[in-house]
């Protein structure tokens, strides 16, 4: 027999709870060299299957693994080979030499090399250009327990306490107008990560004085708009309309201005500011009402002059 394949693994195959037979496409020296692994697709956890749960059939340069009960869904299945590292050929002095016996030994050696190569292919290795003086040895178990795999300043492996085991935080008030601050501190001895934040305060607290910098404390209510006594709430277009509507009839210090024609002569007529003089509308061919600041007068040429504020 020769070893015509270079792989020692088949799969992963997706399990569905129905399929119970899975083919492999590599040679084995013995069916006991077959290793079947189930991987949970959710957690990634691997489980080596007990050989009592399946049978192995060798067919040419491959074979089939058949389960008594089909693997359930949510898993993948991988078939690999780990050749036993033993040499059972006994060559006696002056004894007979059978080519098939030697070939079988060479085949087993080849498969052992393949298995070893598959393992080293999955290993983390340093570049060949790294100095040979650099250590590649991990710290002993007691020094690397509950720590992370890292590298020191020279690039050598080390066990580090960079893992965050706990967290804490705090906040502090800063003077108004100060720059916000953030401080992050990690303790390698305890694994605690602490975050401290400083927030500038306003003149009257964390939100600042009401209405400060154009920011109103609230929107004015209908009553606020009508009474007009609140100076920190914002006026929406609706509230402005409500204020004008409610207060338009309450204008004080008003005056009436007009002009009338008496015996063919145009005359200016007006009340005093805030006065209550009566006037007769029938005295006027035309009339106009104006607020204080708009005045009427006649020029020397007899022209009507209207003066605005």
C-alpha positions in Angstrom: 0.0 0.0 0.0 1.1 3.6 -0.6 0.0 6.8 0.9 -1.5 8.8 -1.9 -3.3 11.6 0.0 -1.7 14.4 1.9 -4.6 15.3 4.3 -5.6 13.7 7.6 -8.9 15.5 8.0 -12.4 15.5 6.5 -15.2 18.0 7.3 -16.6 19.9 9.0 -20.0 18.4 8.1 -23.2 20.0 9.1 -25.3 17.8 11.4 -29.1 17.8 11.0 -30.3 15.0 13.3 -31.1 12.7 10.3 -27.8 11.9 8.5 -25.9 9.3 10.5 -23.0 8.3 8.0 -20.1 10.6 7.1 -17.3 9.8 4.7 -13.6 10.5 5.2 -11.1 10.7 2.4 -7.7 9.8 3.9 -5.9 6.6 4.7 -5.6 5.1 8.2 -3.2 2.5 9.6 -6.0 1.3 12.0 -9.6 2.2 12.6 -8.7 3.1 16.1 -6.7 6.1 14.7 -9.9 7.8 13.7 -11.0 10.7 15.9 -14.5 12.3 15.6 -15.1 15.8 17.0 -18.5 17.6 17.3 -18.5 21.4 17.5 -21.4 23.4 18.9 -22.1 26.1 16.3 -23.4 28.5 19.0 -20.6 28.3 21.6 -17.7 26.8 19.5 -17.2 24.1 22.1 -15.5 20.9 20.9 -16.4 17.5 22.1 -14.4 14.3 21.1 -17.0 11.6 20.5 -16.7 8.3 22.3 -15.7 5.6 19.8 -18.5 3.4 21.2 -21.1 5.7 19.5 -19.9 4.9 16.0 -18.3 2.3 13.7 -15.5 2.8 11.2 -15.4 1.2 7.8 -12.3 1.3 5.6 -12.9 1.6 1.9 -9.8 2.0 -0.2 -8.0 5.2 0.6 -10.9 6.4 2.8 -14.0 5.1 4.6 -17.2 5.9 6.4 -18.0 6.7 10.0 -21.5 5.6 10.9 -23.4 6.6 14.1 -25.9 4.5 15.9 -27.9 7.7 16.4 -27.6 10.6 14.0 -25.9 13.7 15.6 -28.4 16.4 16.4 -28.6 19.8 14.5 -26.7 22.8 15.8 -23.4 21.0 15.5 -20.7 20.3 12.9 -18.7 17.1 12.7 -15.0 16.7 11.8 -13.2 13.4 11.2 -9.4 13.4 11.7 -6.6 10.9 12.1 -4.1 10.6 14.9 -1.8 7.7 14.1 -0.5 5.8 17.0 3.2 6.5 17.5 4.4 2.9 17.8 6.6 0.7 15.6 5.5 -3.0 15.7 7.7 -4.4 12.9 10.2 -6.9 14.3 13.0 -7.7 11.8 15.1 -10.7 12.9 18.7 -11.3 12.0 19.0 -13.5 9.0 15.2 -13.8 8.9 13.0 -13.4 5.9 12.2 -9.9 4.7 8.8 -9.2 3.2 8.3 -6.0 1.1 4.7 -5.5 2.2 5.9 -5.4 5.9 8.4 -2.7 5.1 6.0 -0.8 3.0 3.4 -0.9 5.8 6.1 0.6 8.2 6.9 3.3 5.7 3.2 4.1 5.2 2.7 4.5 9.0 5.7 6.8 9.3 4.4 8.9 6.4 1.0 9.2 8.1 2.6 10.1 11.4 4.5 12.9 9.6 1.3 14.1 8.1 -0.5 14.1 11.4 2.4 16.1 13.0 2.4 18.5 10.1 -1.3 19.1 10.4 -0.8 20.0 14.1 2.1 22.4 13.4 0.1 24.0 10.6 -2.5 25.1 13.1 0.1 26.3 15.6 1.2 29.9 16.2 4.7 30.3 15.0 7.2 33.1 15.0 8.8 34.3 11.8 12.1 32.6 10.8 13.7 36.0 10.8 13.2 36.4 14.6 16.3 36.1 16.7 16.9 32.5 17.9 17.8 34.0 21.3 14.2 35.1 21.9 12.3 32.9 24.4 9.2 31.1 23.0 8.3 29.4 26.4 5.2 30.4 28.3 5.3 31.1 32.0 4.4 28.1 34.3 0.7 27.5 35.0 0.7 29.2 38.4 2.1 32.4 36.8 -0.3 32.5 33.9 -3.5 31.5 35.7 -6.3 34.0 35.2 -4.1 36.2 33.0 -4.0 37.0 29.3 -1.5 35.8 26.8 0.6 38.8 25.7 4.1 39.8 24.7 6.7 41.9 26.5 8.7 44.7 25.0 11.1 42.2 23.4 8.3 40.3 21.7 8.6 37.3 24.0 5.4 35.6 25.4 4.2 36.6 28.9 1.2 36.3 31.1 -0.4 39.8 31.6 -3.0 41.1 33.9 -4.6 43.3 31.2 -8.0 41.7 31.7 -10.6 44.0 33.3 -12.1 42.2 36.3 -14.2 45.0 37.8 -15.1 48.6 37.0 -15.9 51.8 38.8 -16.9 55.3 37.9 -17.3 58.8 39.5 -18.5 62.2 38.5 -17.5 65.7 39.8 -18.7 69.2 39.2 -16.4 71.8 37.6 -16.6 75.6 37.6 -18.9 77.2 35.0 -17.1 77.5 31.7 -14.4 74.9 32.5 -13.3 72.2 30.1 -15.0 68.8 30.7 -12.5 66.2 31.8 -12.3 62.4 31.6 -9.7 60.2 33.4 -9.4 56.5 32.9 -7.2 54.4 35.3 -6.5 50.7 35.2 -4.9 48.8 38.1 -3.0 45.8 36.8 -2.8 44.3 40.3 -6.6 44.3 40.9 -7.9 44.4 37.3 -10.1 47.3 38.1 -10.9 49.9 35.5 -12.0 53.3 36.9 -13.5 56.2 34.9 -13.8 59.7 36.3 -15.8 62.4 34.5 -15.8 66.1 35.3 -18.8 68.2 34.1 -18.9 72.0 34.1 -21.8 73.4 36.1 -24.0 76.4 35.2 -24.6 79.4 37.4 -27.5 77.7 39.3 -26.6 74.0 38.8 -25.8 71.4 36.2 -28.2 72.9 33.7 -27.1 76.5 34.2 -29.3 79.5 34.9 -32.8 79.4 33.4 -32.9 81.1 30.1 -29.1 81.5 30.0 -27.4 81.8 26.6 -30.8 81.9 24.8 -31.9 78.5 26.3 -35.4 79.0 27.9 -36.3 77.1 31.0 -39.7 76.1 29.5 -42.3 77.2 27.0 -44.7 79.9 28.2 -48.3 78.8 29.0 -51.4 80.6 27.8 -51.6 82.4 31.1 -47.9 83.4 30.9 -48.5 84.9 27.5 -51.6 86.9 28.5 -50.2 88.2 31.8 -46.8 89.0 30.4 -45.0 88.7 33.8 -42.6 85.8 33.2 -39.2 86.7 31.7 -37.5 83.3 31.5 -40.0 81.2 29.4 -40.0 81.1 25.6 -42.9 82.4 23.5 -44.0 80.3 20.6 -45.9 81.8 17.6 -49.1 80.6 19.1 -48.4 82.3 22.5 -47.5 85.6 20.7 -50.8 85.5 18.9 -52.6 84.8 22.2 -50.9 87.7 23.9 -51.7 90.2 21.2 -55.3 89.0 21.0 -55.8 89.3 24.7 -54.1 92.6 25.2 -55.1 94.6 22.0 -58.2 96.0 23.7 -56.2 97.1 26.8 -54.0 99.8 25.2 -53.7 102.8 27.6 -52.7 106.4 26.9 -54.4 106.3 23.5 -55.5 109.3 21.6 -57.8 110.1 18.7 -56.6 112.1 15.7 -58.7 113.2 12.8 -59.6 116.1 10.6 -62.9 117.6 9.8 -64.4 120.1 7.4 -66.1 123.2 9.0 -67.8 125.7 6.7 -65.7 124.4 3.8 -62.4 124.6 5.8 -60.4 121.5 6.6 -59.4 121.4 10.3 -57.4 119.0 12.5 -59.1 117.5 15.5 -57.6 115.4 18.2 -58.1 114.3 21.8 -55.4 114.6 24.4 -53.2 111.7 25.2 -55.1 109.4 27.5 -58.1 111.8 27.3 -61.8 110.9 27.1 -63.2 113.8 25.0 -66.2 112.9 23.0 -66.3 113.3 19.3 -69.2 113.2 16.8 -68.5 110.9 13.8 -71.0 112.8 11.7 -68.7 115.9 11.9 -66.3 114.0 9.6 -66.5 113.3 5.9 -63.8 110.8 6.5 -61.9 109.5 9.6 -58.7 107.7 10.5 -57.5 106.3 13.8 -53.8 106.3 14.8 -51.7 105.6 17.8 -49.6 108.2 19.6 -46.8 109.4 17.4 -48.8 109.9 14.3 -49.8 113.6 13.9 -51.9 115.6 11.4 -51.4 119.3 10.4 -52.1 121.7 7.7 -49.4 123.5 5.8 -49.5 127.2 4.9 -50.6 126.1 1.4 -53.5 124.3 2.9 -52.1 120.8 2.4 -52.6 118.0 4.9 -49.4 116.9 6.5 -49.3 113.5 8.2 -46.2 112.9 10.4 -45.2 109.4 11.5 -42.8 108.5 14.4 
